[in-house]
Amino acid sequence: MLYSSLSFLGSLADFNAKVNDIVWVKIGIWLLLATGILLTVITRFFQVTHIGHWFKKTIGSLFDKKVIGHTGEKASISQFQALCTALAATVGVGNIAGVSAAIVSGGPGAVFWMWIAAFFGMMTNYSENILGIYFRRKNSEGEWSGGAMYYLQDGLGGYPHMKHVGKVLAVIFAICATLASFGIGNMGQVNKIVLNFTSAFKIDALSDQELYSDVNLYMVIVGAVVLVMVGIVVIGGLQRIAVVAEKIVPFMVVAFVAGSLVIIFGNFTHIGTAFKSIFTMAFSKQAAWGGAGGVAVKEIVTLGCKRGIFSNEAGLGSSVMVHSNSNVREPVKQGLWGIFEVFADTIVVCTMTAMVILTSGVINLETGAHDAVDDATLVSEAFNTVFKVGNINVGSGFIAIAIFVFAFTTILGWSHYGTKAVEYLSGSKAPIVTKIYKVIFVLMIMSGALMTSSIAWDISDTFNGMMMIPNLIGVLALSPLVIKLTDNYVQRRIHGKKIEPMLSHFPEIQEENAKVIEETGEE
């Protein structure tokens, strides 16, 4: 019986690996890069030419009550809350273990391709967000609902003879998003929390109480604590998730960046060497690590881009589902937050992780040799080079807590994504079905805590890729609309021309929003 179970899991893992290779390596990454490049070109490099504007309207507007103030409406959350909830889901384990894995497997050059993926991903995320706002509508409970499934259904499906194609792709996206929410958005995150927390904060009395193969009492207790914490927040709905996210996310990002800067400047003599290795190993055919023969440039590109996508999720169509709940009326305004989201996640947080590893000396920049047990402990070792009190490695504890917070907030964000996907699939029965989904989602946390195999993480990775493909098809098909929305905004908000705003696909919402903007002068 045990042999047949192991044989089944092995066969499943092999099959999933083949599908994953097709979805991600042969199709997904190249489709994603092509989409980002196209959107960057057709918007005239908006992320560069209007960098001052989107910085001013995002990070520069954080003292504006219209941006950070709570609406008091069930239908929406503030723009800042939408950003924090989206960042809650994107700034996760991938920013620590994911970056480390990319460097270990592909060398420092992988970091360069993470930056490239993020640069073009800014416009992919921007486009997703403005389409999400433009095609959103209110559900039966008066809450905004938007996301890839809606612009696939009403946008792509609105083209001649494309109604059924749009609907089918929307359903595929929603199914894959639901399944991914249990894997990469839940069990995979909890598993990382448990393994890192129990390793960093050892309690032998609990760890020695083994319940069954490789599972001990300590793991069960940590899993149960996470379950209760997540349950309290998730059952309270989006408003509670958003309130928690806006409190935790800014603190965790600032704390991690501050800690990283201490390591980097503490090893400032290695900063130049670290940057040099990133650029030289990004293009050198045999310079990267990976055994005697090195790693081919194609593999370095794939590793870097893939880890960048895992980190910022630009192109997956996931964060659109929370950005669509913003109280903003201008689609492009929420798109600007999408640009900043990718910038903060990859250009800032992931770069900090990379520089910590490359400057601290925990990895040999010539050979790639290191003594870390896994990806996360490599970052822990880097922090231990500075954060150490006597024989106590404070750095390991810091990283364990960082992973705990990052993964915890990722679970919260993905619970909302899964809820919106289930809502779309359920139709008129959504209020009941989404409640059942939330209960199941919370209970699945214990499965993640007790996982001893990576198969659940690997399969959810595949579903992530399967979300991405229909989403990118929709974004590409609607790129002419992205141009129109962008040009309309630029002409009105930047050049001051008096033209009719483009705010919604639906006439009644368009009329309502246009009236409010005209009466209040809202920007």
Number of C-alpha atoms within 10 A of each C-alpha: 6 7 8 9 10 11 12 12 14 13 12 13 17 12 12 18 17 11 18 23 14 14 21 22 17 13 14 23 23 14 19 26 20 15 22 27 18 18 26 21 13 13 18 13 16 20 21 12 11 15 15 11 15 22 16 13 19 21 12 12 15 15 10 10 10 17 20 17 16 17 15 10 12 14 19 25 30 26 26 26 29 30 25 28 31 32 29 31 30 31 32 27 25 24 25 26 21 23 32 28 20 26 27 21 18 28 28 33 28 34 34 24 24 29 19 18 27 29 22 25 32 27 29 31 31 31 34 34 30 28 33 30 32 29 25 24 20 14 17 12 10 12 16 23 26 27 32 34 29 26 27 31 22 19 23 25 21 14 13 7 10 16 16 13 14 24 19 17 23 28 20 18 27 27 20 20 30 27 19 27 28 25 27 24 30 29 27 27 27 31 25 20 28 25 17 21 22 17 15 20 12 11 11 10 9 15 18 12 13 13 13 9 8 11 17 16 16 22 25 19 15 18 22 16 13 21 20 14 14 21 18 13 17 22 15 10 17 25 20 14 24 26 18 18 26 20 12 17 23 13 12 19 20 12 14 16 18 13 19 22 17 15 23 25 14 16 18 15 11 17 18 10 13 20 18 14 21 23 16 15 22 24 19 15 15 14 22 32 24 16 9 8 11 16 19 17 20 11 15 30 22 21 27 30 27 23 27 32 23 25 27 32 27 31 33 27 28 32 32 30 31 30 34 29 27 23 24 22 22 22 26 26 21 31 27 27 26 31 28 23 26 31 19 18 22 29 20 13 22 28 21 23 24 25 23 30 27 26 24 25 15 22 20 11 20 11 15 18 12 14 10 15 8 12 17 23 21 24 24 26 24 27 27 22 17 18 20 13 10 7 6 11 18 19 22 26 20 19 25 25 18 21 28 22 20 27 27 24 30 27 32 28 30 30 28 26 27 27 26 25 29 23 22 23 20 14 12 12 12 20 15 11 16 21 16 12 18 20 13 12 26 22 16 17 27 23 17 25 27 21 21 14 11 13 18 19 22 18 21 26 21 23 24 28 27 23 28 28 24 24 26 24 18 26 27 21 15 19 20 13 17 24 16 13 22 20 16 19 23 15 14 14 13 12 9 10 12 9 10 10 18 20 24 25 17 12 10 10 18 16 13 13 20 19 12 12 14 10 9 8 8 13 12
